[in-house]
Amino acid sequence: MTAQPAIAQSQLYNRDLALWYADTIAQLKAGDLASVDLEHLIEEIEGLAARDRRELKTRLKVLLAHLLKRLYVPLPDSYRGWENTIDEQREQLQDLLAQSPSLQTYSNEVFEESWQRALKQVQSDYSTVDFPVAWSLDRGLRAILTAEFWAQ
């Protein structure tokens, strides 16, 4: 990749994002910091951080919803499917947290919001089931990511 003037890099960002990525990576590797489109680079990094937080919150909500279904919805034929989803969400969350351990603190911050969203979803889907209004089990991250609450 050839170094582009800053204004051209900014225009490239709007025209061809994949090429902008490639050029920016090449510039960074070459130590050509003067040519890097810093404004958009910062924007992209901020976007990555926000994406990881959104992913954690979404996966936590899906996990909690499926835990609620597995614990409280009396449909034994659905248990295996719910357990598969629980396993998948846990695996994805563990991978995300291994890559970014600082998100563990964030998971504690968004637990209640994720819980409320999960509860609202399952209450809507299973209106005849009496779900608890608060998470009464261990809410520690280790338990959420490993415990078979339904086996206790």
VMD Tcl script that builds the backbone (N, CA, C; Angstrom):
set m [mol new atoms 456]
animate dup $m
set s [atomselect $m all]
$s set {name element resname resid chain x y z} {
  {N N MET 1 A 0.846 -1.183 0.000}
  {CA C MET 1 A 0.000 0.000 0.000}
  {C C MET 1 A 0.885 1.238 0.000}
  {N N THR 2 A 0.455 2.187 -0.725}
  {CA C THR 2 A 1.209 3.432 -0.743}
  {C C THR 2 A 0.582 4.399 0.230}
  {N N ALA 3 A 1.428 5.221 0.826}
  {CA C ALA 3 A 0.928 6.192 1.790}
  {C C ALA 3 A 0.050 7.199 1.077}
  {N N GLN 4 A -1.073 7.492 1.672}
  {CA C GLN 4 A -2.016 8.463 1.132}
  {C C GLN 4 A -1.959 9.715 1.995}
  {N N PRO 5 A -2.107 10.889 1.418}
  {CA C PRO 5 A -2.220 12.084 2.259}
  {C C PRO 5 A -3.434 11.952 3.172}
  {N N ALA 6 A -3.401 12.650 4.314}
  {CA C ALA 6 A -4.466 12.529 5.316}
  {C C ALA 6 A -5.844 12.793 4.721}
  {N N ILE 7 A -5.967 13.799 3.887}
  {CA C ILE 7 A -7.276 14.115 3.311}
  {C C ILE 7 A -7.750 12.972 2.412}
  {N N ALA 8 A -6.826 12.393 1.648}
  {CA C ALA 8 A -7.189 11.275 0.783}
  {C C ALA 8 A -7.572 10.062 1.625}
  {N N GLN 9 A -6.880 9.841 2.728}
  {CA C GLN 9 A -7.224 8.727 3.615}
  {C C GLN 9 A -8.631 8.909 4.171}
  {N N SER 10 A -8.964 10.126 4.538}
  {CA C SER 10 A -10.301 10.403 5.055}
  {C C SER 10 A -11.353 10.110 3.996}
  {N N GLN 11 A -11.078 10.493 2.768}
  {CA C GLN 11 A -12.004 10.212 1.670}
  {C C GLN 11 A -12.079 8.711 1.400}
  {N N LEU 12 A -10.937 8.039 1.477}
  {CA C LEU 12 A -10.895 6.597 1.265}
  {C C LEU 12 A -11.776 5.885 2.293}
  {N N TYR 13 A -11.762 6.361 3.516}
  {CA C TYR 13 A -12.583 5.776 4.580}
  {C C TYR 13 A -14.052 5.746 4.165}
  {N N ASN 14 A -14.509 6.800 3.529}
  {CA C ASN 14 A -15.907 6.894 3.111}
  {C C ASN 14 A -16.192 6.141 1.813}
  {N N ARG 15 A -15.176 5.887 0.996}
  {CA C ARG 15 A -15.362 5.219 -0.298}
  {C C ARG 15 A -15.157 3.711 -0.246}
  {N N ASP 16 A -14.132 3.268 0.514}
  {CA C ASP 16 A -13.773 1.847 0.507}
  {C C ASP 16 A -13.161 1.492 1.862}
  {N N LEU 17 A -14.007 1.069 2.775}
  {CA C LEU 17 A -13.568 0.825 4.147}
  {C C LEU 17 A -12.515 -0.286 4.219}
  {N N ALA 18 A -12.678 -1.346 3.439}
  {CA C ALA 18 A -11.697 -2.443 3.459}
  {C C ALA 18 A -10.322 -1.945 3.009}
  {N N LEU 19 A -10.284 -1.132 1.983}
  {CA C LEU 19 A -9.005 -0.582 1.517}
  {C C LEU 19 A -8.436 0.384 2.552}
  {N N TRP 20 A -9.311 1.168 3.200}
  {CA C TRP 20 A -8.848 2.076 4.257}
  {C C TRP 20 A -8.195 1.276 5.380}
  {N N TYR 21 A -8.824 0.141 5.774}
  {CA C TYR 21 A -8.228 -0.721 6.801}
  {C C TYR 21 A -6.840 -1.186 6.373}
  {N N ALA 22 A -6.754 -1.693 5.153}
  {CA C ALA 22 A -5.473 -2.216 4.659}
  {C C ALA 22 A -4.408 -1.122 4.636}
  {N N ASP 23 A -4.761 0.048 4.136}
  {CA C ASP 23 A -3.806 1.166 4.099}
  {C C ASP 23 A -3.386 1.578 5.507}
  {N N THR 24 A -4.344 1.668 6.402}
  {CA C THR 24 A -4.043 2.092 7.776}
  {C C THR 24 A -3.128 1.082 8.456}
  {N N ILE 25 A -3.398 -0.186 8.285}
  {CA C ILE 25 A -2.546 -1.229 8.865}
  {C C ILE 25 A -1.134 -1.116 8.302}
  {N N ALA 26 A -1.037 -0.936 6.998}
  {CA C ALA 26 A 0.284 -0.811 6.361}
  {C C ALA 26 A 1.030 0.409 6.899}
  {N N GLN 27 A 0.329 1.504 7.067}
  {CA C GLN 27 A 0.957 2.718 7.598}
  {C C GLN 27 A 1.436 2.509 9.024}
  {N N LEU 28 A 0.622 1.878 9.835}
  {CA C LEU 28 A 1.007 1.626 11.221}
  {C C LEU 28 A 2.213 0.689 11.296}
  {N N LYS 29 A 2.189 -0.364 10.501}
  {CA C LYS 29 A 3.314 -1.302 10.488}
  {C C LYS 29 A 4.598 -0.635 10.019}
  {N N ALA 30 A 4.483 0.302 9.089}
  {CA C ALA 30 A 5.654 1.007 8.564}
  {C C ALA 30 A 6.093 2.145 9.483}
  {N N GLY 31 A 5.309 2.411 10.516}
  {CA C GLY 31 A 5.636 3.511 11.412}
  {C C GLY 31 A 5.346 4.874 10.805}
  {N N ASP 32 A 4.532 4.897 9.765}
  {CA C ASP 32 A 4.193 6.146 9.073}
  {C C ASP 32 A 2.982 6.790 9.742}
  {N N LEU 33 A 3.177 7.214 10.986}
  {CA C LEU 33 A 2.072 7.756 11.768}
  {C C LEU 33 A 1.540 9.070 11.221}
  {N N ALA 34 A 2.377 9.816 10.522}
  {CA C ALA 34 A 1.943 11.097 9.964}
  {C C ALA 34 A 0.855 10.913 8.910}
  {N N SER 35 A 0.830 9.760 8.257}
  {CA C SER 35 A -0.162 9.520 7.207}
  {C C SER 35 A -1.447 8.869 7.713}
  {N N VAL 36 A -1.442 8.432 8.958}
  {CA C VAL 36 A -2.606 7.731 9.499}
  {C C VAL 36 A -3.768 8.702 9.695}
  {N N ASP 37 A -4.929 8.266 9.280}
  {CA C ASP 37 A -6.184 9.019 9.455}
  {C C ASP 37 A -6.645 8.792 10.897}
  {N N LEU 38 A -6.084 9.589 11.819}
  {CA C LEU 38 A -6.318 9.378 13.247}
  {C C LEU 38 A -7.784 9.505 13.651}
  {N N GLU 39 A -8.470 10.467 13.069}
  {CA C GLU 39 A -9.873 10.680 13.443}
  {C C GLU 39 A -10.695 9.415 13.216}
  {N N HIS 40 A -10.553 8.819 12.050}
  {CA C HIS 40 A -11.321 7.615 11.756}
  {C C HIS 40 A -10.767 6.389 12.477}
  {N N LEU 41 A -9.465 6.350 12.699}
  {CA C LEU 41 A -8.881 5.244 13.450}
  {C C LEU 41 A -9.439 5.222 14.879}
  {N N ILE 42 A -9.499 6.372 15.507}
  {CA C ILE 42 A -10.073 6.476 16.852}
  {C C ILE 42 A -11.540 6.060 16.831}
  {N N GLU 43 A -12.268 6.521 15.831}
  {CA C GLU 43 A -13.681 6.164 15.693}
  {C C GLU 43 A -13.850 4.645 15.566}
  {N N GLU 44 A -12.995 4.013 14.783}
  {CA C GLU 44 A -13.071 2.562 14.605}
  {C C GLU 44 A -12.749 1.818 15.901}
  {N N ILE 45 A -11.745 2.253 16.626}
  {CA C ILE 45 A -11.381 1.597 17.882}
  {C C ILE 45 A -12.501 1.765 18.911}
  {N N GLU 46 A -13.082 2.948 18.970}
  {CA C GLU 46 A -14.216 3.161 19.876}
  {C C GLU 46 A -15.385 2.249 19.490}
  {N N GLY 47 A -15.581 2.079 18.195}
  {CA C GLY 47 A -16.636 1.198 17.715}
  {C C GLY 47 A -16.401 -0.253 18.117}
  {N N LEU 48 A -15.135 -0.676 18.065}
  {CA C LEU 48 A -14.806 -2.042 18.480}
  {C C LEU 48 A -15.099 -2.250 19.959}
  {N N ALA 49 A -14.741 -1.290 20.778}
  {CA C ALA 49 A -14.995 -1.395 22.220}
  {C C ALA 49 A -16.500 -1.451 22.489}
  {N N ALA 50 A -17.258 -0.621 21.808}
  {CA C ALA 50 A -18.709 -0.610 21.990}
  {C C ALA 50 A -19.317 -1.920 21.496}
  {N N ARG 51 A -18.778 -2.452 20.402}
  {CA C ARG 51 A -19.279 -3.719 19.862}
  {C C ARG 51 A -19.106 -4.843 20.877}
  {N N ASP 52 A -17.951 -4.903 21.515}
  {CA C ASP 52 A -17.708 -5.958 22.505}
  {C C ASP 52 A -18.661 -5.829 23.693}
  {N N ARG 53 A -18.934 -4.604 24.124}
  {CA C ARG 53 A -19.878 -4.408 25.234}
  {C C ARG 53 A -21.290 -4.821 24.823}
  {N N ARG 54 A -21.687 -4.453 23.601}
  {CA C ARG 54 A -23.015 -4.853 23.106}
  {C C ARG 54 A -23.116 -6.372 23.008}
  {N N GLU 55 A -22.052 -6.999 22.496}
  {CA C GLU 55 A -22.073 -8.454 22.365}
  {C C GLU 55 A -22.207 -9.119 23.732}
  {N N LEU 56 A -21.462 -8.625 24.709}
  {CA C LEU 56 A -21.545 -9.204 26.047}
  {C C LEU 56 A -22.960 -9.066 26.597}
  {N N LYS 57 A -23.529 -7.887 26.475}
  {CA C LYS 57 A -24.872 -7.649 27.016}
  {C C LYS 57 A -25.918 -8.512 26.302}
  {N N THR 58 A -25.816 -8.626 25.005}
  {CA C THR 58 A -26.768 -9.427 24.236}
  {C C THR 58 A -26.650 -10.901 24.578}
  {N N ARG 59 A -25.416 -11.401 24.634}
  {CA C ARG 59 A -25.223 -12.821 24.943}
  {C C ARG 59 A -25.662 -13.139 26.376}
  {N N LEU 60 A -25.426 -12.220 27.303}
  {CA C LEU 60 A -25.864 -12.421 28.680}
  {C C LEU 60 A -27.388 -12.482 28.736}
  {N N LYS 61 A -28.062 -11.622 28.011}
  {CA C LYS 61 A -29.529 -11.632 27.978}
  {C C LYS 61 A -30.042 -12.954 27.410}
  {N N VAL 62 A -29.461 -13.403 26.303}
  {CA C VAL 62 A -29.892 -14.664 25.692}
  {C C VAL 62 A -29.638 -15.823 26.665}
  {N N LEU 63 A -28.488 -15.810 27.312}
  {CA C LEU 63 A -28.167 -16.851 28.283}
  {C C LEU 63 A -29.187 -16.871 29.417}
  {N N LEU 64 A -29.471 -15.717 29.992}
  {CA C LEU 64 A -30.420 -15.647 31.101}
  {C C LEU 64 A -31.825 -16.072 30.663}
  {N N ALA 65 A -32.228 -15.682 29.460}
  {CA C ALA 65 A -33.553 -16.081 28.966}
  {C C ALA 65 A -33.647 -17.601 28.845}
  {N N HIS 66 A -32.593 -18.209 28.339}
  {CA C HIS 66 A -32.631 -19.666 28.188}
  {C C HIS 66 A -32.493 -20.386 29.531}
  {N N LEU 67 A -31.767 -19.798 30.447}
  {CA C LEU 67 A -31.737 -20.366 31.800}
  {C C LEU 67 A -33.133 -20.312 32.423}
  {N N LEU 68 A -33.809 -19.189 32.248}
  {CA C LEU 68 A -35.174 -19.072 32.775}
  {C C LEU 68 A -36.097 -20.117 32.157}
  {N N LYS 69 A -35.998 -20.276 30.841}
  {CA C LYS 69 A -36.847 -21.274 30.186}
  {C C LYS 69 A -36.536 -22.671 30.711}
  {N N ARG 70 A -35.254 -22.979 30.805}
  {CA C ARG 70 A -34.868 -24.325 31.256}
  {C C ARG 70 A -35.307 -24.587 32.696}
  {N N LEU 71 A -35.270 -23.540 33.520}
  {CA C LEU 71 A -35.621 -23.694 34.931}
  {C C LEU 71 A -37.128 -23.697 35.192}
  {N N TYR 72 A -37.892 -22.947 34.417}
  {CA C TYR 72 A -39.285 -22.706 34.795}
  {C C TYR 72 A -40.339 -23.136 33.783}
  {N N VAL 73 A -39.959 -23.383 32.550}
  {CA C VAL 73 A -40.959 -23.767 31.552}
  {C C VAL 73 A -41.004 -25.292 31.467}
  {N N PRO 74 A -42.140 -25.884 31.816}
  {CA C PRO 74 A -42.243 -27.346 31.865}
  {C C PRO 74 A -42.481 -27.970 30.475}
  {N N LEU 75 A -41.462 -27.884 29.630}
  {CA C LEU 75 A -41.537 -28.492 28.298}
  {C C LEU 75 A -40.296 -29.365 28.095}
  {N N PRO 76 A -40.296 -30.559 28.663}
  {CA C PRO 76 A -39.106 -31.431 28.607}
  {C C PRO 76 A -38.557 -31.658 27.198}
  {N N ASP 77 A -39.428 -31.667 26.190}
  {CA C ASP 77 A -38.939 -31.865 24.830}
  {C C ASP 77 A -38.079 -30.698 24.350}
  {N N SER 78 A -38.173 -29.553 25.008}
  {CA C SER 78 A -37.378 -28.375 24.627}
  {C C SER 78 A -36.092 -28.234 25.434}
  {N N TYR 79 A -35.956 -28.991 26.497}
  {CA C TYR 79 A -34.807 -28.827 27.396}
  {C C TYR 79 A -33.468 -28.925 26.668}
  {N N ARG 80 A -33.304 -29.941 25.830}
  {CA C ARG 80 A -32.010 -30.139 25.167}
  {C C ARG 80 A -31.654 -28.946 24.292}
  {N N GLY 81 A -32.616 -28.423 23.557}
  {CA C GLY 81 A -32.365 -27.251 22.715}
  {C C GLY 81 A -31.973 -26.042 23.543}
  {N N TRP 82 A -32.670 -25.834 24.658}
  {CA C TRP 82 A -32.338 -24.710 25.533}
  {C C TRP 82 A -30.949 -24.894 26.132}
  {N N GLU 83 A -30.635 -26.136 26.527}
  {CA C GLU 83 A -29.311 -26.407 27.087}
  {C C GLU 83 A -28.214 -26.182 26.040}
  {N N ASN 84 A -28.494 -26.520 24.782}
  {CA C ASN 84 A -27.525 -26.256 23.719}
  {C C ASN 84 A -27.277 -24.759 23.559}
  {N N THR 85 A -28.351 -23.978 23.610}
  {CA C THR 85 A -28.202 -22.519 23.512}
  {C C THR 85 A -27.453 -21.983 24.724}
  {N N ILE 86 A -27.745 -22.492 25.897}
  {CA C ILE 86 A -27.030 -22.090 27.116}
  {C C ILE 86 A -25.545 -22.375 26.949}
  {N N ASP 87 A -25.211 -23.584 26.480}
  {CA C ASP 87 A -23.805 -23.952 26.282}
  {C C ASP 87 A -23.123 -23.033 25.277}
  {N N GLU 88 A -23.802 -22.742 24.171}
  {CA C GLU 88 A -23.215 -21.884 23.128}
  {C C GLU 88 A -22.984 -20.466 23.643}
  {N N GLN 89 A -23.969 -19.894 24.334}
  {CA C GLN 89 A -23.811 -18.537 24.858}
  {C C GLN 89 A -22.689 -18.487 25.892}
  {N N ARG 90 A -22.621 -19.488 26.732}
  {CA C ARG 90 A -21.550 -19.540 27.732}
  {C C ARG 90 A -20.181 -19.613 27.066}
  {N N GLU 91 A -20.072 -20.452 26.047}
  {CA C GLU 91 A -18.795 -20.584 25.345}
  {C C GLU 91 A -18.382 -19.265 24.699}
  {N N GLN 92 A -19.329 -18.611 24.048}
  {CA C GLN 92 A -19.038 -17.333 23.394}
  {C C GLN 92 A -18.679 -16.257 24.424}
  {N N LEU 93 A -19.378 -16.234 25.538}
  {CA C LEU 93 A -19.057 -15.275 26.597}
  {C C LEU 93 A -17.682 -15.557 27.192}
  {N N GLN 94 A -17.355 -16.815 27.405}
  {CA C GLN 94 A -16.031 -17.161 27.931}
  {C C GLN 94 A -14.931 -16.732 26.972}
  {N N ASP 95 A -15.154 -16.933 25.666}
  {CA C ASP 95 A -14.171 -16.495 24.670}
  {C C ASP 95 A -14.006 -14.975 24.696}
  {N N LEU 96 A -15.115 -14.266 24.767}
  {CA C LEU 96 A -15.078 -12.807 24.800}
  {C C LEU 96 A -14.352 -12.309 26.043}
  {N N LEU 97 A -14.630 -12.924 27.180}
  {CA C LEU 97 A -13.995 -12.516 28.438}
  {C C LEU 97 A -12.522 -12.920 28.494}
  {N N ALA 98 A -12.164 -13.997 27.833}
  {CA C ALA 98 A -10.749 -14.380 27.773}
  {C C ALA 98 A -9.967 -13.374 26.939}
  {N N GLN 99 A -10.599 -12.876 25.897}
  {CA C GLN 99 A -9.956 -11.878 25.032}
  {C C GLN 99 A -9.903 -10.515 25.716}
  {N N SER 100 A -10.916 -10.198 26.488}
  {CA C SER 100 A -11.023 -8.883 27.137}
  {C C SER 100 A -11.472 -9.061 28.582}
  {N N PRO 101 A -10.567 -9.474 29.472}
  {CA C PRO 101 A -10.952 -9.738 30.869}
  {C C PRO 101 A -11.586 -8.541 31.577}
  {N N SER 102 A -11.275 -7.330 31.148}
  {CA C SER 102 A -11.864 -6.159 31.804}
  {C C SER 102 A -13.377 -6.097 31.617}
  {N N LEU 103 A -13.910 -6.852 30.660}
  {CA C LEU 103 A -15.363 -6.878 30.471}
  {C C LEU 103 A -16.077 -7.607 31.606}
  {N N GLN 104 A -15.338 -8.322 32.456}
  {CA C GLN 104 A -15.972 -8.976 33.602}
  {C C GLN 104 A -16.648 -7.947 34.493}
  {N N THR 105 A -15.987 -6.830 34.723}
  {CA C THR 105 A -16.581 -5.755 35.518}
  {C C THR 105 A -17.826 -5.227 34.832}
  {N N TYR 106 A -17.755 -5.068 33.527}
  {CA C TYR 106 A -18.908 -4.580 32.766}
  {C C TYR 106 A -20.080 -5.543 32.879}
  {N N SER 107 A -19.792 -6.856 32.893}
  {CA C SER 107 A -20.880 -7.835 32.997}
  {C C SER 107 A -21.646 -7.658 34.299}
  {N N ASN 108 A -20.948 -7.305 35.359}
  {CA C ASN 108 A -21.624 -7.040 36.635}
  {C C ASN 108 A -22.497 -5.796 36.539}
  {N N GLU 109 A -22.014 -4.795 35.808}
  {CA C GLU 109 A -22.758 -3.541 35.664}
  {C C GLU 109 A -24.052 -3.729 34.869}
  {N N VAL 110 A -24.040 -4.635 33.890}
  {CA C VAL 110 A -25.209 -4.783 33.016}
  {C C VAL 110 A -26.056 -6.012 33.352}
  {N N PHE 111 A -25.694 -6.733 34.410}
  {CA C PHE 111 A -26.447 -7.942 34.749}
  {C C PHE 111 A -27.926 -7.631 34.949}
  {N N GLU 112 A -28.238 -6.643 35.751}
  {CA C GLU 112 A -29.642 -6.351 36.071}
  {C C GLU 112 A -30.431 -5.969 34.818}
  {N N GLU 113 A -29.836 -5.145 33.964}
  {CA C GLU 113 A -30.513 -4.762 32.722}
  {C C GLU 113 A -30.723 -5.989 31.829}
  {N N SER 114 A -29.712 -6.829 31.718}
  {CA C SER 114 A -29.830 -8.047 30.905}
  {C C SER 114 A -30.892 -8.973 31.491}
  {N N TRP 115 A -30.912 -9.081 32.811}
  {CA C TRP 115 A -31.916 -9.889 33.500}
  {C C TRP 115 A -33.327 -9.386 33.197}
  {N N GLN 116 A -33.532 -8.086 33.316}
  {CA C GLN 116 A -34.860 -7.510 33.081}
  {C C GLN 116 A -35.312 -7.754 31.640}
  {N N ARG 117 A -34.399 -7.607 30.698}
  {CA C ARG 117 A -34.745 -7.836 29.294}
  {C C ARG 117 A -35.067 -9.308 29.041}
  {N N ALA 118 A -34.272 -10.193 29.630}
  {CA C ALA 118 A -34.520 -11.627 29.479}
  {C C ALA 118 A -35.871 -11.995 30.091}
  {N N LEU 119 A -36.137 -11.474 31.271}
  {CA C LEU 119 A -37.394 -11.749 31.958}
  {C C LEU 119 A -38.585 -11.259 31.137}
  {N N LYS 120 A -38.486 -10.064 30.607}
  {CA C LYS 120 A -39.566 -9.508 29.789}
  {C C LYS 120 A -39.824 -10.394 28.570}
  {N N GLN 121 A -38.758 -10.872 27.957}
  {CA C GLN 121 A -38.900 -11.726 26.777}
  {C C GLN 121 A -39.600 -13.036 27.116}
  {N N VAL 122 A -39.140 -13.719 28.164}
  {CA C VAL 122 A -39.740 -15.027 28.475}
  {C C VAL 122 A -41.160 -14.869 29.016}
  {N N GLN 123 A -41.432 -13.791 29.728}
  {CA C GLN 123 A -42.792 -13.554 30.198}
  {C C GLN 123 A -43.738 -13.361 29.015}
  {N N SER 124 A -43.242 -12.702 27.985}
  {CA C SER 124 A -44.040 -12.498 26.782}
  {C C SER 124 A -44.244 -13.816 26.028}
  {N N ASP 125 A -43.183 -14.602 25.931}
  {CA C ASP 125 A -43.249 -15.868 25.200}
  {C C ASP 125 A -44.039 -16.945 25.937}
  {N N TYR 126 A -44.008 -16.911 27.261}
  {CA C TYR 126 A -44.655 -17.944 28.086}
  {C C TYR 126 A -45.495 -17.263 29.171}
  {N N SER 127 A -46.576 -16.656 28.753}
  {CA C SER 127 A -47.374 -15.826 29.658}
  {C C SER 127 A -48.037 -16.614 30.787}
  {N N THR 128 A -48.174 -17.923 30.640}
  {CA C THR 128 A -48.818 -18.711 31.699}
  {C C THR 128 A -47.828 -19.216 32.746}
  {N N VAL 129 A -46.546 -19.010 32.510}
  {CA C VAL 129 A -45.517 -19.481 33.443}
  {C C VAL 129 A -45.223 -18.389 34.468}
  {N N ASP 130 A -45.085 -18.797 35.717}
  {CA C ASP 130 A -44.799 -17.870 36.808}
  {C C ASP 130 A -43.278 -17.789 37.005}
  {N N PHE 131 A -42.667 -16.765 36.408}
  {CA C PHE 131 A -41.226 -16.552 36.538}
  {C C PHE 131 A -40.941 -15.684 37.763}
  {N N PRO 132 A -39.777 -15.859 38.377}
  {CA C PRO 132 A -39.417 -14.983 39.506}
  {C C PRO 132 A -39.147 -13.569 38.993}
  {N N VAL 133 A -39.432 -12.575 39.813}
  {CA C VAL 133 A -39.210 -11.189 39.390}
  {C C VAL 133 A -37.770 -10.748 39.601}
  {N N ALA 134 A -37.008 -11.542 40.337}
  {CA C ALA 134 A -35.590 -11.229 40.567}
  {C C ALA 134 A -34.780 -12.514 40.418}
  {N N TRP 135 A -33.549 -12.368 39.973}
  {CA C TRP 135 A -32.653 -13.525 39.857}
  {C C TRP 135 A -32.306 -13.975 41.268}
  {N N SER 136 A -32.711 -15.178 41.632}
  {CA C SER 136 A -32.526 -15.638 43.004}
  {C C SER 136 A -31.349 -16.606 43.158}
  {N N LEU 137 A -30.726 -16.967 42.040}
  {CA C LEU 137 A -29.610 -17.907 42.088}
  {C C LEU 137 A -28.294 -17.131 42.145}
  {N N ASP 138 A -27.206 -17.864 42.225}
  {CA C ASP 138 A -25.879 -17.243 42.262}
  {C C ASP 138 A -25.687 -16.389 41.015}
  {N N ARG 139 A -25.431 -15.102 41.193}
  {CA C ARG 139 A -25.243 -14.233 40.040}
  {C C ARG 139 A -23.781 -13.958 39.759}
  {N N GLY 140 A -22.910 -14.671 40.455}
  {CA C GLY 140 A -21.486 -14.556 40.167}
  {C C GLY 140 A -21.206 -15.036 38.760}
  {N N LEU 141 A -20.256 -14.406 38.111}
  {CA C LEU 141 A -19.960 -14.722 36.721}
  {C C LEU 141 A -19.574 -16.184 36.537}
  {N N ARG 142 A -18.800 -16.713 37.459}
  {CA C ARG 142 A -18.399 -18.125 37.352}
  {C C ARG 142 A -19.629 -19.032 37.335}
  {N N ALA 143 A -20.573 -18.774 38.226}
  {CA C ALA 143 A -21.794 -19.593 38.272}
  {C C ALA 143 A -22.626 -19.414 37.010}
  {N N ILE 144 A -22.805 -18.189 36.581}
  {CA C ILE 144 A -23.611 -17.924 35.385}
  {C C ILE 144 A -23.018 -18.656 34.177}
  {N N LEU 145 A -21.687 -18.745 34.141}
  {CA C LEU 145 A -21.038 -19.352 32.990}
  {C C LEU 145 A -20.826 -20.858 33.110}
  {N N THR 146 A -21.140 -21.449 34.269}
  {CA C THR 146 A -20.860 -22.878 34.397}
  {C C THR 146 A -21.953 -23.695 35.091}
  {N N ALA 147 A -22.688 -23.121 36.008}
  {CA C ALA 147 A -23.595 -23.919 36.845}
  {C C ALA 147 A -24.771 -24.481 36.066}
  {N N GLU 148 A -25.102 -25.724 36.336}
  {CA C GLU 148 A -26.321 -26.338 35.814}
  {C C GLU 148 A -27.392 -26.133 36.889}
  {N N PHE 149 A -27.936 -24.939 36.917}
  {CA C PHE 149 A -28.888 -24.562 37.962}
  {C C PHE 149 A -30.066 -25.526 38.030}
  {N N TRP 150 A -30.494 -26.061 36.906}
  {CA C TRP 150 A -31.642 -26.968 36.866}
  {C C TRP 150 A -31.333 -28.323 37.502}
  {N N ALA 151 A -30.064 -28.639 37.696}
  {CA C ALA 151 A -29.688 -29.936 38.275}
  {C C ALA 151 A -29.578 -29.846 39.793}
  {N N GLN 152 A -29.737 -28.662 40.348}
  {CA C GLN 152 A -29.551 -28.476 41.788}
  {C C GLN 152 A -30.818 -28.747 42.562}
}
mol reanalyze $m
mol bondsrecalc $m
mol representation Tube
mol addrep $m
